[in-house]
Amino acid sequence: MILIVPMDPEYFPEMVLLLGGAFASAVAVRFLFTRQLGRAARAGAIGVACIALVFVLARLHRGPSRHAVDAQKPTRSPGHR
C-alpha cells in the first residue's frame, strides 16, 4: 500500500525550498568527500539558508488556510430547515 499525503498548493514554495536545501546539503557532503572545502562551505551555507527560510516562511504564512476556513463555516442546528 502506498502512503498518499494530500498537498495543498499553498505550501509549494516551502516544499521547493526544503527540497533545494536538502539537495544543496547533499552536494556539500559530496564536496567534503572530494576535499573541496570552499565549495563545500558555500553549498552547505546555501542548504542551511534554504532550510532556515522554510521555517521562517512557515511561521510568517499569511492568510487563512483552507482548513481554517472550513472550520469557521457556520453549521446549521438540527432545528433549522
C-alpha positions in Angstrom: 0.0 0.0 0.0 1.3 3.4 -0.9 1.0 6.3 1.5 -0.6 9.2 -0.1 -0.4 12.6 1.6 -2.6 15.4 0.1 -0.6 18.5 -0.7 -2.1 21.9 -0.8 -0.7 24.3 -3.4 -0.2 27.0 -0.7 2.7 25.0 0.7 4.5 24.6 -2.7 7.2 27.3 -2.1 8.1 25.8 1.2 8.3 22.3 -0.3 10.6 23.5 -3.1 12.9 25.3 -0.7 13.1 22.3 1.6 14.0 20.0 -1.4 16.5 22.6 -2.6 18.1 22.8 0.8 18.3 19.0 1.0 19.9 18.9 -2.4 22.4 21.6 -1.6 23.3 19.8 1.6 23.9 16.6 -0.3 26.1 18.5 -2.8 28.0 19.9 0.2 28.7 16.5 1.6 29.9 15.4 -1.8 32.3 18.3 -2.0 33.6 17.4 1.5 34.4 13.9 0.3 36.3 15.3 -2.6 38.1 17.7 -0.3 36.9 20.8 -1.9 36.3 22.7 1.3 35.5 26.1 -0.2 32.8 24.7 -2.4 31.5 22.5 0.5 31.2 25.6 2.7 29.3 27.5 0.1 26.9 24.7 -0.7 26.4 24.0 3.0 25.6 27.6 3.6 23.1 27.6 0.8 21.5 24.4 2.2 21.2 25.8 5.7 19.8 29.1 4.4 17.1 27.4 2.3 16.0 25.2 5.2 16.0 28.1 7.7 14.0 30.1 5.2 11.4 27.3 5.1 10.9 27.6 8.8 10.6 31.4 8.6 8.1 31.3 5.8 6.1 28.7 7.6 5.8 31.0 10.6 5.0 34.0 8.5 2.5 32.3 6.3 -0.2 34.9 5.7 -3.9 34.3 5.2 -6.1 31.6 6.5 -5.5 28.1 5.2 -8.3 26.1 3.6 -8.7 24.0 6.7 -9.1 27.1 8.9 -11.8 28.5 6.6 -13.7 25.2 6.7 -13.6 25.2 10.5 -15.1 28.7 10.6 -18.1 27.9 8.4 -21.3 28.2 10.4 -23.2 25.0 10.9 -26.9 24.7 11.0 -28.6 23.5 14.1 -30.9 20.4 13.8 -33.9 22.6 14.3 -33.4 24.7 11.1 -34.9 23.6 7.8 
